[in-house]
Amino acid sequence: MTEKKFEFINHTADIGIRVYGKTLEELFINSAFGMYNVICEKFKKILPKQKYKNTITSFDNESLIISSLNDLLYQTFVNKILFCNFEVKNFQSDHLITFVCYGEEYNKNKHGHLIELKSVTFHNIKIKKNSYGLFETTIIFDT
């Protein structure tokens, strides 16, 4: 299997991605990477000029990823910041994550149109290990 971070999947009314990672940390990073590839048509033009750091806790890993991605959506659609680089600084088995993201303020001329995502949903989310030994999950975005 190739080192695929994510792939788009068909979903009836919303947008979905299937995400892969060697670790849970990488699964989070690739989830954020996939989400911003959905949001920004010119993702490769985002530069890492600003830093955003947050710590989130939740009751399971699925909720942790969803809460983290929804936090990033808030930063994008309220504070107008697009992110391109993602790091996990701390990931604990008691469902705590500290992450750092780098990006820049949205500029329509530079970044193009954005696809507005309302939220990351809990629809069919389940983190599992696939037959290649990778963590895998499906994420559905409400549009």
JOBELZI-V501340 format. One record per residue. N is the residue number from 1. RES is the residue in three letters. PHI is phi in whole degrees, 0 to 359 (NA if undefined). BURIAL is + if it has 9 or more other C-alpha atoms within 8 Angstrom, else -. Layout:
BEGIN
n = (N,N)
res = (RES,RES)
phi = (PHI,PHI)
burial = (BURIAL,BURIAL)
END
This chain:
BEGIN
n = (1,2,3,4,5,6,7,8,9,10,11,12,13,14,15,16,17,18,19,20,21,22,23,24,25,26,27,28,29,30,31,32,33,34,35,36,37,38,39,40,41,42,43,44,45,46,47,48,49,50,51,52,53,54,55,56,57,58,59,60,61,62,63,64,65,66,67,68,69,70,71,72,73,74,75,76,77,78,79,80,81,82,83,84,85,86,87,88,89,90,91,92,93,94,95,96,97,98,99,100,101,102,103,104,105,106,107,108,109,110,111,112,113,114,115,116,117,118,119,120,121,122,123,124,125,126,127,128,129,130,131,132,133,134,135,136,137,138,139,140,141,142,143)
res = (MET,THR,GLU,LYS,LYS,PHE,GLU,PHE,ILE,ASN,HIS,THR,ALA,ASP,ILE,GLY,ILE,ARG,VAL,TYR,GLY,LYS,THR,LEU,GLU,GLU,LEU,PHE,ILE,ASN,SER,ALA,PHE,GLY,MET,TYR,ASN,VAL,ILE,CYS,GLU,LYS,PHE,LYS,LYS,ILE,LEU,PRO,LYS,GLN,LYS,TYR,LYS,ASN,THR,ILE,THR,SER,PHE,ASP,ASN,GLU,SER,LEU,ILE,ILE,SER,SER,LEU,ASN,ASP,LEU,LEU,TYR,GLN,THR,PHE,VAL,ASN,LYS,ILE,LEU,PHE,CYS,ASN,PHE,GLU,VAL,LYS,ASN,PHE,GLN,SER,ASP,HIS,LEU,ILE,THR,PHE,VAL,CYS,TYR,GLY,GLU,GLU,TYR,ASN,LYS,ASN,LYS,HIS,GLY,HIS,LEU,ILE,GLU,LEU,LYS,SER,VAL,THR,PHE,HIS,ASN,ILE,LYS,ILE,LYS,LYS,ASN,SER,TYR,GLY,LEU,PHE,GLU,THR,THR,ILE,ILE,PHE,ASP,THR)
phi = (NA,287,278,282,277,199,215,284,234,284,215,305,243,242,247,228,226,254,242,233,196,290,229,295,298,293,298,298,302,291,294,294,301,297,299,287,289,286,293,250,293,243,309,294,270,288,252,277,269,240,245,229,232,207,238,230,239,203,268,203,293,297,295,296,295,297,297,295,294,295,298,293,301,301,300,284,270,257,265,62,247,257,247,231,238,224,226,256,268,207,223,242,295,273,68,233,224,243,228,232,234,237,190,207,295,295,227,302,295,274,262,79,284,255,271,281,259,285,192,266,261,269,301,57,282,202,273,216,263,269,292,267,83,264,288,213,207,248,238,249,255,280,252)
burial = (-,-,-,-,+,+,+,-,-,-,-,-,-,+,+,+,+,+,+,+,+,+,-,-,+,+,+,+,+,+,+,+,+,+,+,+,+,-,+,+,+,+,+,-,-,+,+,+,-,-,+,-,-,-,-,+,-,+,-,-,+,+,+,+,+,+,+,+,+,+,-,-,+,+,+,+,+,-,-,+,+,+,+,+,+,+,-,+,-,-,+,-,-,-,+,+,+,+,+,+,+,+,+,+,-,-,-,-,-,-,+,+,-,-,-,-,+,-,+,+,+,+,-,-,+,-,+,-,+,-,-,-,-,+,+,+,+,+,+,+,+,+,-)
END
